[in-house]
Amino acid sequence: MGILYLVATPIGNLEDFSPRAVRILREASLIAAEDTRHTRALLSHFDIHTPLTSYFEHNKLTKLEKILGALAAGDVALVSDAGTPAVNDPGYELVRAAVNAGFRVSPIPGASAPIAAFSASGIGGEGFVYLGYLPRKSGERIAALQKAAALPYPLIFFETPHRLVDALNDMLVTLGDRPLTAAREMTKLHEEFVRGTIRQVLAHFTEQEPRGEFVLVVGAKAPETEQRWDEEVLRESIQKEKEQGKKAKEIAQELAAQSGWSKKEVYALVVEGN
């Protein structure tokens, strides 16, 4: 019984292909590729002669039986055109079918555009939410952004060059002017990171025509600050607490937690005029 290997391929620079990945592709009995022409060039570069079969969006369900049959006889490697397969690429259905049929599924780690962009974005955070490509139509795109707007994590999207400016406009309206890094051509000769706010990056690509596929890393929603009570409201609350016979320190501690004022400031108002 074979193993289904999910082999990450370079997103631009062939030097990022690991020796282990090369070995697995050489030893597999079959390679399932998103685009056989693209993958054949990669295999030629590394002198790999394993048989290829296509596995892409429009045949991924009809190919399941053939690939599962190949797994019964030996190892199969799944690759996409670039990066980690089954992440925004065909593969999920195959992985699920292989698991349900009792086959072992093993990832061969390597390049991943979302991870690469996030690590170099300068935005940071303890986590992120990866949402793939934004919808093509503005109304659907805005609806998707509205769902993501309240999430307390950086957001990562893919976007095409011809939709980038429209997408940034919708982001500005929906998310506000958050920090943003737009990454393109990562690991390639013309690698570029444009960092700033959404408004600044939008202005950059309004003046300069976008080229290449983009990974957009958007900063998390800023934490909401507690609203500070008006002084008049605070004085009224202090008076009510005094009428209940509470001591100055007790009043200061309780109202500071509610009002947005410091304990020192509340205490000064409590003892004022005493």
C-alpha positions as CSV (number, residue, x, y, z in Angstrom):
1,M,0.0,0.0,0.0
2,G,1.5,3.3,-1.1
3,I,1.8,6.7,0.5
4,L,0.3,9.9,-0.9
5,Y,3.0,12.6,-0.6
6,L,2.0,16.3,-0.8
7,V,5.2,17.8,-2.2
8,A,5.7,21.6,-2.0
9,T,7.4,23.0,-5.1
10,P,9.3,26.4,-5.5
11,I,7.2,29.5,-5.9
12,G,9.9,31.1,-8.0
13,N,13.5,30.1,-7.1
14,L,14.4,26.5,-8.0
15,E,17.1,26.6,-5.2
16,D,14.2,26.4,-2.7
17,F,13.4,22.8,-3.8
18,S,14.6,20.5,-1.0
19,P,16.7,17.3,-1.6
20,R,14.0,15.3,0.1
21,A,11.4,16.6,-2.3
22,V,13.6,15.6,-5.2
23,R,14.1,12.1,-3.8
24,I,10.4,11.6,-3.2
25,L,9.5,12.6,-6.7
26,R,12.2,10.3,-8.1
27,E,11.0,7.3,-6.0
28,A,7.2,7.7,-6.5
29,S,5.5,5.5,-9.0
30,L,3.3,8.4,-10.2
31,I,3.2,12.2,-9.9
32,A,-0.2,13.9,-10.1
33,A,0.3,17.5,-11.3
34,E,-1.9,20.6,-11.6
35,D,-0.2,21.4,-15.0
36,T,1.8,18.6,-16.5
37,R,3.6,21.0,-18.8
38,H,4.7,23.2,-16.0
39,T,5.7,20.3,-13.8
40,R,7.6,18.6,-16.7
41,A,10.0,21.6,-16.8
42,L,10.6,21.3,-13.1
43,L,11.3,17.5,-13.4
44,S,13.6,18.0,-16.3
45,H,15.7,20.5,-14.3
46,F,16.2,18.0,-11.5
47,D,16.5,15.0,-13.8
48,I,13.4,13.3,-12.6
49,H,11.7,10.8,-14.9
50,T,8.7,9.6,-12.9
51,P,5.4,9.2,-14.9
52,L,3.0,12.2,-14.8
53,T,-0.8,12.4,-14.8
54,S,-2.8,15.6,-14.7
55,Y,-4.9,16.6,-11.7
56,F,-6.5,20.0,-11.8
57,E,-9.7,21.8,-11.0
58,H,-11.8,20.4,-13.8
59,N,-10.8,16.7,-13.6
60,K,-10.0,16.3,-9.9
61,L,-13.0,14.2,-9.2
62,T,-12.8,12.0,-12.3
63,K,-9.1,11.3,-11.6
64,L,-9.7,10.0,-8.0
65,E,-10.2,6.4,-8.9
66,K,-7.1,6.3,-11.1
67,I,-4.9,7.9,-8.5
68,L,-6.3,5.6,-5.7
69,G,-5.6,2.7,-7.9
70,A,-2.0,3.9,-8.3
71,L,-1.7,4.2,-4.5
72,A,-2.7,0.6,-4.1
73,A,0.5,-0.3,-6.1
74,G,3.0,2.3,-4.9
75,D,3.6,5.8,-3.7
76,V,2.0,8.8,-5.5
77,A,3.2,12.4,-5.2
78,L,0.8,15.4,-5.6
79,V,2.2,18.7,-6.7
80,S,0.7,22.1,-7.7
81,D,2.2,24.6,-10.1
82,A,3.9,26.4,-7.2
83,G,3.9,26.2,-3.4
84,T,2.2,23.7,-1.1
85,P,-0.5,21.5,-2.8
86,A,-4.1,21.5,-1.4
87,V,-3.7,25.1,-0.1
88,N,-5.7,27.1,-2.5
89,D,-5.0,24.5,-5.2
90,P,-6.6,21.2,-6.1
91,G,-5.9,18.4,-3.6
92,Y,-8.4,18.5,-0.7
93,E,-10.7,15.9,-2.3
94,L,-7.8,13.6,-3.1
95,V,-6.4,13.8,0.4
96,R,-9.8,13.1,1.9
97,A,-10.4,10.1,-0.5
98,A,-6.9,8.7,0.3
99,V,-7.5,9.0,4.1
100,N,-11.0,7.4,3.8
101,A,-9.5,4.5,1.8
102,G,-6.9,3.9,4.5
103,F,-3.8,5.3,2.7
104,R,-1.2,7.2,4.6
105,V,-0.9,10.9,3.6
106,S,2.4,12.7,4.3
107,P,3.4,16.3,3.6
108,I,6.8,17.2,2.2
109,P,7.2,20.8,3.5
110,G,8.6,23.6,1.4
111,A,7.6,26.9,-0.1
112,S,4.3,28.6,0.8
113,A,3.4,32.0,-0.5
114,P,1.1,33.0,2.4
115,I,3.8,32.0,5.0
116,A,6.6,33.7,3.1
117,A,4.6,37.0,2.7
118,F,3.5,37.0,6.3
119,S,7.0,36.4,7.7
120,A,8.4,39.4,5.6
121,S,5.4,41.7,5.9
122,G,6.5,43.4,9.1
123,I,2.9,43.3,10.3
124,G,3.3,40.4,12.7
125,G,0.9,38.9,15.2
126,E,0.4,35.7,17.1
127,G,-1.5,34.2,14.2
128,F,-3.2,35.0,11.0
129,V,-6.3,34.1,8.9
130,Y,-5.6,33.0,5.4
131,L,-8.6,33.5,3.1
132,G,-7.3,32.8,-0.4
133,Y,-8.5,34.7,-3.4
134,L,-11.1,37.4,-2.9
135,P,-14.3,37.1,-4.9
136,R,-14.2,38.7,-8.4
137,K,-17.3,40.9,-8.1
138,S,-17.2,43.9,-5.9
139,G,-20.5,43.2,-4.0
140,E,-19.3,39.7,-3.1
141,R,-15.9,40.9,-2.3
142,I,-17.2,43.5,0.1
143,A,-19.5,40.9,1.7
144,A,-16.5,38.6,2.3
145,L,-14.4,41.5,3.7
146,Q,-17.2,42.5,6.0
147,K,-17.3,38.9,7.5
148,A,-13.5,39.1,8.1
149,A,-13.4,42.7,9.4
150,A,-14.0,41.9,13.0
151,L,-11.5,39.1,13.2
152,P,-8.7,40.0,15.7
153,Y,-5.9,38.6,13.4
154,P,-4.0,39.8,10.4
155,L,-5.7,38.7,7.1
156,I,-4.0,37.2,4.1
157,F,-5.4,37.2,0.6
158,F,-4.3,36.4,-2.9
159,E,-5.2,38.8,-5.6
160,T,-4.6,39.1,-9.4
161,P,-3.0,42.2,-10.9
162,H,-6.0,43.3,-12.9
163,R,-8.3,43.2,-9.8
164,L,-5.8,44.6,-7.3
165,V,-6.8,48.3,-7.4
166,D,-10.5,47.5,-7.1
167,A,-9.8,45.1,-4.2
168,L,-7.8,47.7,-2.4
169,N,-10.6,50.3,-2.8
170,D,-13.1,47.8,-1.3
171,M,-10.7,47.0,1.5
172,L,-10.3,50.7,2.4
173,V,-14.1,51.2,2.5
174,T,-14.7,48.0,4.4
175,L,-11.7,47.5,6.7
176,G,-10.6,51.1,7.2
177,D,-7.0,52.3,6.6
178,R,-5.1,49.4,8.2
179,P,-1.5,48.5,7.7
180,L,-0.9,46.5,4.5
181,T,1.9,44.7,2.8
182,A,1.5,43.7,-0.9
183,A,4.1,41.1,-1.9
184,R,4.8,40.0,-5.5
185,E,7.4,38.0,-7.4
186,M,8.6,36.5,-4.1
187,T,11.9,34.6,-4.3
188,K,12.3,35.8,-7.9
189,L,14.6,38.4,-9.5
190,H,12.1,41.3,-9.2
191,E,10.8,40.4,-5.7
192,E,8.9,43.4,-4.3
193,F,7.2,44.2,-1.0
194,V,5.1,47.4,-0.9
195,R,4.4,48.3,2.8
196,G,2.3,51.1,4.2
197,T,-1.4,51.6,4.9
198,I,-4.1,50.4,2.5
199,R,-4.5,54.0,1.3
200,Q,-0.8,54.3,0.7
201,V,-0.5,51.0,-1.2
202,L,-3.6,51.9,-3.2
203,A,-2.0,55.2,-4.2
204,H,1.2,53.3,-5.2
205,F,-0.5,50.9,-7.5
206,T,-2.9,53.6,-8.9
207,E,0.2,55.3,-10.2
208,Q,2.2,52.2,-11.1
209,E,0.5,49.3,-13.0
210,P,0.3,46.2,-10.9
211,R,2.2,43.2,-12.4
212,G,2.2,39.6,-11.2
213,E,0.2,37.7,-8.6
214,F,-0.1,39.4,-5.2
215,V,-0.2,38.2,-1.6
216,L,-1.8,40.9,0.6
217,V,-1.2,40.9,4.3
218,V,-3.6,43.2,6.1
219,G,-3.1,44.2,9.7
220,A,-5.6,43.0,12.4
221,K,-8.4,45.2,13.6
222,A,-7.2,47.7,16.1
223,P,-8.4,46.9,19.6
224,E,-11.4,49.0,20.7
225,T,-10.5,51.5,23.4
226,E,-12.8,52.0,26.3
227,Q,-14.8,55.2,26.1
228,R,-13.9,57.6,28.9
229,W,-16.8,59.0,30.9
230,D,-17.5,62.7,30.8
231,E,-16.5,64.4,34.1
232,E,-20.0,65.3,34.9
233,V,-21.2,61.7,34.6
234,L,-18.2,60.6,36.8
235,R,-19.0,63.2,39.5
236,E,-22.7,62.1,39.6
237,S,-21.5,58.5,40.1
238,I,-19.1,59.5,42.8
239,Q,-21.9,61.3,44.6
240,K,-24.1,58.2,44.5
241,E,-21.3,56.1,45.9
242,K,-20.7,58.6,48.7
243,E,-24.4,58.5,49.6
244,Q,-24.1,54.8,50.1
245,G,-21.3,55.5,52.7
246,K,-18.4,54.1,50.7
247,K,-14.9,55.2,51.4
248,A,-12.8,57.2,49.0
249,K,-10.4,54.4,48.1
250,E,-13.2,52.0,47.5
251,I,-15.0,54.5,45.2
252,A,-11.9,55.2,43.3
253,Q,-11.2,51.5,42.7
254,E,-14.7,50.7,41.6
255,L,-15.3,53.6,39.3
256,A,-11.8,53.6,37.7
257,A,-12.6,50.1,36.4
258,Q,-15.8,51.4,34.7
259,S,-15.1,54.9,33.6
260,G,-11.8,54.9,31.8
261,W,-10.3,57.3,34.4
262,S,-7.3,56.3,36.5
263,K,-7.8,55.5,40.2
264,K,-5.7,58.5,41.1
265,E,-7.9,60.8,39.0
266,V,-11.1,59.4,40.5
267,Y,-9.7,59.6,44.0
268,A,-8.8,63.3,43.5
269,L,-12.4,64.0,42.6
270,V,-13.8,62.0,45.5
271,V,-11.8,63.9,48.1
272,E,-12.2,67.3,46.4
273,G,-13.8,69.8,48.7
274,N,-13.5,67.5,51.8
